[in-house]
Amino acid sequence: KNMNHLLFEIKNDIGILTLNRPEKHNAFNTALLEELSAFLTELAQRTDFRLLIITGAGEKSFSSGVDLKALLDIKTIEQARQFALLLEETSEKIFRFPKPTIALINGYALGGGFGYAAATDYRILTNDTKVGFPAIKLGAILPVTCTLYLNALIGIGKSRDLLLTGRLVEPQEAFEIGMVNKVVPRAKLMDTALETARIILEGNDTAIFYTKRTVNHLLTKEIEAQKLYAADNFAYLSQTPEWQNRMHAFSEKAKQKKK
């Protein structure tokens, strides 16, 4: 199966899905999200593996979240709304995935990039990177599903701190506040993920499926209630002159840095 932005392999019952745009920090554009969304639907039906590990290609990033260029390319409120819905629906497919999921966070996980990791059941972070939510610095907002996953993980007080300051978090703090379950050296990431998978898979698959459904139930209801209204907020915000100016200024600054 030909996939441009994803890699997938199976190792002893474990599926390993890799976001594969390393030259762009595995950032989300429409093409990657559409591919990921369709593939997650297919994977949810498959019976040739029992647990899914999600990671990023390259040494630098798990995912830097939404690709700035994808946002700059949005010209209308309807396009913005469609993009927001795609972003939300894809993270929800991770959250509702019928098998257990582990995020192997092999580098920077920023904004929606960490949001997607927060949608998994278990997060393992490399000890030489940072995570956080710089959206507010762009005048942008985090997708609502991502915010709800974050609230569920670390509580509203900590969420407010990270979302309103946009600061990046060191691995040790990420572990202490419950953003991630484990912090390990980069060389041990995959071994730790496979070991964790092995322990989880001592459980019965049907029991795992229903346990996930039960644990996620309240959050699932909250997501249902909020997601359409959130897409409208995003669409509105993305077309305001202030946001447009900030985006362009930010992308100019990024271009200057590269020179």
ZAGUGU-294108 format. One record per residue: x, y, z of N, C-alpha, C in turn; residue in one letter; residue number from 1. Coordinates in steps of 0.001 Angstrom, whole numbers. Atoms other than C-alpha are relative to their C-alpha. Example, Ala and Ser with C-alpha at 12.3 -4.5 7.8 and 13.67 -1.06 7.14 Angstrom:
REM residues 2
      n.px      n.py      n.pz     ca.px     ca.py     ca.pz      c.px      c.py      c.pz   code   pos
       890     -1190         0     12300     -4500      7800       900      1200         0      a     1
      -820     -1190       -60     13670     -1060      7140      -770      1090       730      s     2
This chain:
REM residues 259
      n.px      n.py      n.pz     ca.px     ca.py     ca.pz      c.px      c.py      c.pz   code   pos
       865     -1195         0         0         0         0       898      1240         0      k     1
      -890     -1148       179      1525      3277     -1108      -422      1162       899      n     2
       302     -1123      -885      1648      5873      1664      1155       993       -49      m     3
     -1046     -1015       139      3515      9138      1255       502       534      1341      n     4
      -350      -682     -1254      3459     10428      4824       -17      -913      1211      h     5
        52       956     -1110      3221      7260      6915       818     -1236      -337      l     6
      -619      1313       147      5197      4077      7480      -708      -934       978      l     7
       638       952      -912      3748       912      8997       682     -1353      -103      f     8
      -531      1370       -12      5278     -2372     10074      -564      -728      1211      e     9
       479       805     -1123      4285     -5240     12355      1159      -825       544      i    10
     -1026       810      -684      6682     -6788     14901      -690      -811      1078      k    11
       650       886      -992      5355     -9803     16849     -1278       589       563      n    12
      1295      -421      -564      1736     -8714     17185      -137      1493       252      d    13
        60     -1429      -313      2612     -5028     17509       154       813     -1276      i    14
       -70      -877      1168      1874     -2475     14804       775      1262       362      g    15
      -756     -1237      -233      4314       436     14518      -296       967     -1145      i    16
       415     -1003       981      2927      3490     12754       876      1242       182      l    17
      -928     -1130       -81      5395      6273     11934      -482      1155      -855      t    18
       286     -1223       761      4487      9823     10946      1279       325      -763      l    19
     -1215       -45       801      6875     10321      8057       104      1250      -883      n    20
      -344     -1238       716      7565     13948      7133      1164       627       759      r    21
     -1052      -467      -916     10880     14297      8970       567      1360      -388      p    22
      -571     -1283       448     12043     17233      6840      -873      1176       444      e    23
       917     -1041      -506      8994     19165      8161      -392      -297      1445      k    24
       283       337     -1402      9182     17863     11754     -1307      -771       163      h    25
      1229       815       -32      6309     15460     10942     -1237       851       302      n    26
      1128      -921      -220      3967     18467     10926     -1219      -464      -797      a    27
      1265       395       636       308     17979      9993      -365       968     -1116      f    28
       675      -755      1053      -805     19202      6599     -1207      -844      -427      n    29
      1223       720       386     -4018     18147      4854       333     -1399      -520      t    30
      -339      1300       599     -2300     15342      2917       334     -1035      1077      a    31
      -365       939     -1069      -771     13745      6026     -1240      -385       813      l    32
      1176       282      -836     -4003     14071      8026      -999      -902      -721      l    33
       957       839       753     -6168     12585      5261       492     -1439       -65      e    34
      -600      1335        64     -3772      9663      4928      -127      -702      1353      e    35
        35       561     -1350     -3598      9131      8694     -1429      -380       377      l    36
      1395       248      -334     -7362      9366      9094      -507     -1276      -687      s    37
       458      1174       761     -8063      6805      6350       691     -1268       499      a    38
      -754      1189      -409     -5319      4458      7551      -419      -468      1396      f    39
       466       393     -1342     -6498      4542     11189     -1323      -756       -79      l    40
      1275       712       196     -9960      3494      9993       272     -1426      -458      t    41
      -357      1341       495     -8391       587      8098       625      -841      1119      e    42
      -694       734     -1067     -6132      -382     11033      -956      -479      1088      l    43
       962       353     -1061     -9072      -404     13441      -729     -1309      -331      a    44
       700      1221       436    -10603     -3250     11368       930     -1216       -51      q    45
      -933      1096       253     -7431     -5302     11044       218      -877      1225      r    46
      -163       952     -1102     -6736     -8419     13117      1424      -574        29      t    47
     -1350       581        88     -3051     -8999     12261       983       616      1009      d    48
      -847      -517     -1090     -1732     -7051     15289      -909       308      1186      f    49
       824      -143     -1213     -2868     -6457     18891       169      1343       701      r    50
      -257     -1270      -674     -1399     -3111     19907       672       931     -1001      l    51
      -557      -953       955      -438        83     18067       954       971       690      l    52
      -963     -1015      -441      2711      2144     18667        13      1109     -1052      i    53
       -73     -1131       933      2714      5633     17120      1259       801       312      i    54
     -1218      -769      -214      5985      7500     16612       260       913     -1200      t    55
      -339      -925      1077      7689     10090     14398      1302      -408      -668      g    56
     -1237       318       727     10363      9672     11724      1097       988       378      a    57
     -1136      -891      -246     13841     11095     12254       336       106      1477      g    58
      -517      -101     -1371     15727     12070     15399      -528      1230       731      e    59
       291     -1303      -611     14282     15545     15993     -1385       103       601      k    60
      1384      -302      -383     10515     15439     16263      -911     -1209       -62      s    61
      1172       874        78      7540     13297     17103      -956       671      -982      f    62
       706      -864       946      5438     16049     15527       -82      1407       567      s    63
        65     -1398      -438      5513     19834     15664     -1420       538      -120      s    64
      1399      -436        69      1716     19902     15247      -364       498     -1390      g    65
       509      -457      1292      -102     21757     12514      1080       756      -773      v    66
      -955      -651       885      2081     22811      9586      -459      1438      -259      d    67
       315     -1418       190      2178     26611      9455      -422       296     -1438      l    68
       317      -234      1410      2102     26493      5676     -1432      -432      -310      k    69
      1381       470       210     -1138     24497      5777      -985      1065       479      a    70
       882     -1058      -515     -2660     27304      7870        24      1223      -912      l    71
      -112     -1167       888     -1339     30028      5570      -738      -239     -1316      l    72
       677       335      1269     -2879     28179      2600     -1523        88        95      d    73
      1459       -48      -170     -6376     28366      4084      -515      1382      -383      i    74
       467     -1294       518     -8298     31068      2244     -1418       368       421      k    75
      1400      -309      -331    -11908     30745      3379      -376      -633      1348      t    76
       489       545     -1273    -13871     30071      6558      -368     -1476      -166      i    77
       405      1397       223    -15223     26852      5022      1225      -929       -63      e    78
     -1244       796        56    -11711     25574      4206       571      -186      1406      q    79
      -540        47     -1364    -10634     26410      7749      -801      -986       844      a    80
       873       886      -763    -13620     24569      9171       272     -1464      -359      r    81
      -298      1366       459    -12900     21476      7053      1331      -500       585      q    82
     -1311       383      -535     -9267     21482      8183      -114      -311      1493      f    83
       174       209     -1448    -10279     21816     11848      -715     -1327       273      a    84
       733      1255      -199    -12752     18933     11535       894     -1201      -276      l    85
      -923      1087       340    -10111     16747      9876       990      -238      1150      l    86
      -944        65     -1124     -7691     17544     12701      -650      -686      1207      l    87
       729       553     -1155    -10294     16717     15372      -330     -1480      -231      e    88
       451      1376       270    -11618     13558     13682      1156      -977        48      e    89
     -1157       903        33     -8143     12118     13204       490      -287      1412      t    90
      -445       246     -1384     -7163     12619     16852     -1016      -896       715      s    91
      1040       832      -617    -10475     11051     17839       127     -1459      -409      e    92
      -200      1390       444     -9671      7961     15765      1120      -662       802      k    93
     -1052       540      -882     -6528      7566     17874      -615      -277      1376      i    94
       610       109     -1325     -8503      8144     21091      -943     -1206        93      f    95
       999      1080       -20    -11227      5628     20127       543     -1313      -569      r    96
      -562      1189       645     -8825      3068     18640      -309     -1236       838      f    97
       482      1147      -785    -10109      -395     19642      1107      -776       714      p    98
     -1118       689      -633     -6659     -1755     20497       780       999       861      k    99
      -798      -944      -801     -4266      -302     23087      1003       756      -873      p   100
      -906      -847       786     -2055      2527     21819      1083       591       906      t   101
     -1133      -596      -718      1373      3773     22908       627      1060      -901      i   102
      -746     -1019       754      2950      7058     21794      1457       -81       433      a   103
     -1437        35      -251      6702      6718     21486       504      1375      -457      l   104
      -268     -1408       322      7646     10406     21676      1508       197      -125      i   105
     -1431        77       303     11045     10460     19990       631      1368      -249      n   106
      -532     -1338       244     11503     14246     19816     -1087      1008       355      g   107
       976     -1051      -296      9635     17542     20034     -1423      -449      -315      y   108
      1434       213       238      5879     17073     20435      -669      1298       409      a   109
       502     -1351      -261      4272     20480     20105     -1448       129      -447      l   110
      1378      -296       384       674     21681     20029      -785     -1274      -280      g   111
       775      1175       398     -1524     19216     18175       844     -1262       -81      g   112
      -892      1162         6      1520     16948     17906       -34      -700      1345      g   113
       158       632     -1312      1408     16406     21657     -1459      -396       205      f   114
      1426       340      -106     -2399     16453     21416      -286     -1410      -503      g   115
       204      1346       552     -2256     13337     19231       621     -1058       923      y   116
      -611       926      -973       128     11680     21716      -904      -139      1225      a   117
       886        10     -1175     -2308     12644     24505     -1248      -849      -243      a   118
      1171       820       340     -5038     10722     22652       291     -1498       146      a   119
      -349      1419      -161     -3106      7449     23094      -176      -425      1449      t   120
       191       536     -1354     -3291      5191     26145      1222       185       891      d   121
     -1233        33      -783       344      5486     27194      1068       769      -762      y   122
     -1012      -825       672      3193      7931     26478      1383      -236       577      r   123
     -1402       163      -409      6942      7279     26571       806      1090      -703      i   124
      -695     -1183       523      9177     10336     26128      1515      -176        84      l   125
     -1459         4       -44     12853     10547     25204       478      1149       908      t   126
      -424      -960     -1038     14852     12419     27864       790      1191      -548      n   127
      -818     -1090       563     16585     14806     25431      -824       930      -896      d   128
       861      -840       837     13643     16792     24077      -966       786       880      t   129
       994      -761      -774     10787     19099     25114     -1367      -143      -640      k   130
      1375        46       501      7021     19164     24767      -724      1264       459      v   131
       739     -1191      -425      4500     21987     24960      -956       504     -1059      g   132
      1103      -523       812      1841     24149     23374       208      1469      -332      f   133
      -312     -1400       309      3207     27304     21730     -1094       733      -788      p   134
      1036      -576       875       -91     27988     19855      -317      1462       320      a   135
       462     -1325      -405      -957     31069     21873       949      1096      -494      i   136
      -996      -963       504      2257     32765     20705      -313       411     -1448      k   137
       401      -303      1390       801     32607     17178     -1365       675       -39      l   138
      1382      -467        -3     -2565     33878     18314      -938     -1103      -450      g   139
       823      1138       428     -3867     30379     17543      -557      -719      1228      a   140
       524       797     -1111     -5883     27932     19636       261     -1471      -294      i   141
      -205      1436       138     -5257     24261     20272     -1333      -648      -386      l   142
      1259       708       294     -7821     21865     18756      -684      -437      1301      p   143
       721       246     -1255    -10550     21262     21340       247     -1406       528      v   144
      -240      1363      -476    -10015     17498     21451      1337       -54       732      t   145
     -1335        -4      -630     -6318     18068     22233       -74       616      1394      c   146
       130      -673     -1291     -7259     20459     25035      -693      -911      1011      t   147
       728       896      -907     -9705     17945     26505       862     -1187       424      l   148
      -906      1101      -383     -7150     15101     26376       998       506      1033      y   149
      -994      -574      -913     -4654     17387     28094      -596       224      1383      l   150
       694      -196     -1287     -7131     18415     30813      -132     -1325       745      n   151
       220      1311      -619     -7860     14735     31429      1309      -556       565      a   152
     -1296       530      -455     -4149     13945     31775       559       765      1194      l   153
      -762      -776      -989     -2844     16827     33880      -865       923       857      i   154
       879      -864      -786     -5886     18670     35245       -19      1423      -546      g   155
       238     -1304       610     -7213     22110     34395      1038      1043       430      i   156
      -976      -987      -487     -4776     24090     36569      1289       -40      -803      g   157
     -1237       157       768     -1708     22686     34818      -232       312     -1479      k   158
       337      -299      1396     -3424     22885     31423        45      1499      -249      s   159
        14     -1465       158     -4017     26597     31925      1419       542       -43      r   160
     -1395      -436       -45      -365     27089     32843       650      -217     -1378      d   161
      -710       311      1249       929     25339     29706      -606       694     -1203      l   162
       655      -577      1184     -1667     26674     27265       128      1521       -27      l   163
       -28     -1468       -19     -1604     30292     28415      1421       560      -104      l   164
     -1381      -501       118      2184     30627     28727       640      -446     -1305      t   165
      -624       542      1209      3004     28501     25676      1416      -500       236      g   166
     -1389       373      -287      6205     27472     27490       244     -1479      -335      r   167
      -345      1390       262      8062     24284     26627       434      -682      1299      l   168
      -149       747     -1242      8299     21586     29274      1139     -1012      -138      v   169
     -1083       991       -33     11400     19556     30172      -594     -1388       311      e   170
       523      1354      -218     10957     15753     30247      -349      -314      1454      p   171
       248       330     -1404     11220     15535     34048     -1325       605       489      q   172
      1270      -623      -399      8384     18032     34560     -1176      -681      -703      e   173
      1068       688       749      6324     16342     31842      -410     -1288       715      a   174
       272      1235      -743      6644     13118     33840      -685       309      1337      f   175
       537      -298     -1338      5951     14714     37224     -1457       460       -37      e   176
      1389      -489        40      2742     16430     36116      -943      -963      -720      i   177
       875      1024       587      1454     13329     34297      -258       150     -1489      g   178
       149       -84      1467      1827     14412     30661       456     -1295      -657      m   179
      -518      1260       543      3861     11254     30046       127     -1019      1124      v   180
       -78      1077      -987      4067      7872     31765      1429      -379       345      n   181
     -1398       386      -230      7802      7297     31353       912       914      -786      k   182
     -1051      -726       708     10959      9188     30415      1215      -912       -37      v   183
     -1163       897       119     13863      7122     29072       993       571     -1003      v   184
      -960      -439      1020     17074      7691     27130      -451      -464     -1386      p   185
       409       265      1378     16551      7735     23356       283     -1458      -428      r   186
      -402      1353       421     18413      4432     22893      -935     -1082       562      a   187
       872      1009      -640     15890      2686     25170     -1470       154      -373      k   188
      1410      -295       296     12690      4120     23651      -762     -1218      -505      l   189
       755      1104       603     11667      1195     21454       -80     -1199       930      m   190
        26      1134      -940     12667     -1460     24000     -1030       217      1097      d   191
       958      -321     -1064     10634       322     26680     -1433      -126      -513      t   192
      1347        92       596      7625       575     24350      -398     -1457      -189      a   193
       318      1417       246      7830     -3120     23438      -226      -746      1311      l   194
       161       615     -1330      8223     -4115     27089     -1360       380       597      e   195
      1306      -470      -495      5199     -1980     28065     -1125      -713      -757      t   196
       996       691       835      3248     -3498     25164      -180     -1444       473      a   197
        46      1407      -425      4133     -7002     26344      -822      -143      1283      r   198
       742        48     -1275      2778     -6247     29841     -1496       228      -242      i   199
      1414      -282       302      -450     -4740     28481      -648     -1223      -663      i   200
       571      1090       791      -923     -7682     26109       -93     -1323       764      l   201
       307      1161      -849      -891    -10155     28988     -1501       -29       279      e   202
      1457       -70      -162     -4490     -8960     29250      -702      -602     -1207      g   203
       818       555      1073     -7299    -10370     27129      -490      1137      -904      n   204
       313     -1074       952     -8062     -8365     23950     -1400       586       193      d   205
      1376      -489      -181    -11813     -8164     24567       -94       825      1281      t   206
         3      -736     -1279    -11263     -7080     28168       684      1353      -178      a   207
      -715     -1255       270     -8770     -4446     26961      -933       984      -724      i   208
       904      -833       793    -11303     -3132     24432     -1071       640       892      f   209
      1076      -544      -841    -14104     -2757     27001       535       881      1114      y   210
      -612      -843     -1026    -11779     -1347     29648       264      1396      -566      t   211
      -244     -1297       647    -10703      1400     27222     -1301       776      -169      k   212
      1293      -673       221    -14327      2157     26354      -533       602      1289      r   213
       520      -460     -1296    -15272      2454     30017       801      1184       523      t   214
      -875     -1062      -504    -12277      4571     31007      -219      1292      -797      v   215
       103     -1179       874    -12814      6915     28034     -1409       587       -93      n   216
      1410      -329       250    -16591      7177     28344      -358      1482       196      h   217
       386     -1387      -285    -16989     10597     29975       660       972      -964      l   218
      -736      -873       902    -14323     12194     27834      -584       -78     -1413      l   219
       624       192      1321    -15937     10727     24697     -1247       879      -120      t   220
      1235      -805        21    -19230     12422     25620       324      1489      -110      k   221
      -385     -1409        10    -17483     15749     26233       495       425     -1395      e   222
      -521      -285      1345    -15691     15587     22864     -1163       152      -979      i   223
      1182       -60       876    -18977     14857     21068      -703      1352       132      e   224
       749     -1231      -261    -20560     17886     22703       722      1233      -550      a   225
      -745     -1226       296    -17765     20307     21788       557       124     -1407      q   226
      -900       -82      1149    -16162     19388     18501      -506       886     -1145      k   227
       485      -810      1130    -18453     21094     15971       152      1484       291      l   228
       -83     -1406      -383    -18545     24318     17883      1461       461        -9      y   229
     -1429      -339         4    -14751     24216     18209       513       253     -1415      a   230
      -420      -184      1393    -14289     23854     14443      -459      1372      -498      a   231
       496     -1332       384    -16440     26967     13976       869      1108       602      d   232
      -886      -986      -652    -14306     28910     16495      1314       134      -748      n   233
     -1282        20       696    -11127     27876     14714      -152       689     -1357      f   234
       226      -559      1335    -12584     28796     11322      -117      1523        79      a   235
       166     -1444      -173    -13602     32224     12563      1350       657       292      y   236
     -1268      -582      -435    -10275     32893     14273      1008        55     -1149      l   237
     -1016       105      1052     -8226     31770     11260      -181      1066     -1080      s   238
       236      -993      1050     -9825     34400      9048       -19      1440       527      q   239
       -75     -1366      -524     -9443     37383     11379      1320       634      -449      t   240
     -1225      -659       448     -6902     39991     10202      1149      -170       997      p   241
     -1073       106     -1003     -4996     39747     13499       747     -1323      -133      e   242
      -636      1311       138     -4375     36014     13096       829       -30     -1289      w   243
      -696        30      1295     -3452     36400      9413      1326       761        93      q   244
     -1225      -804      -134      -933     39132     10280      1049      -728       840      n   245
      -925       724      -875       590     37094     13087       632     -1189      -725      r   246
      -490      1164       740       898     33993     10909      1088       413     -1000      m   247
      -954      -449      1019      2627     35907      8128      1280       514       656      h   248
     -1170      -519      -715      4927     37688     10591       851     -1161       515      a   249
      -696      1143      -566      5794     34380     12216       741      -775     -1094      f   250
      -641       767      1058      6517     32658      8920      1157       785      -627      s   251
     -1123      -839       468      8679     35615      7788      1203      -161       935      e   252
     -1051       138     -1009     10635     35353     11056       719     -1345      -179      k   253
      -568      1335       200     11118     31623     10438       894       -23     -1232      a   254
      -813       -48      1223     12401     32340      6917      1316       736       238      k   255
     -1220      -793      -306     14863     34950      8211      1009      -873       759      q   256
      -867       854      -823     16206     32444     10752       771      -990      -860      k   257
      -618      1044       846     16913     29912      8005      1148       557      -837      k   258
      -996      -583       902     19029     32368      5991      1394        33       616      k   259
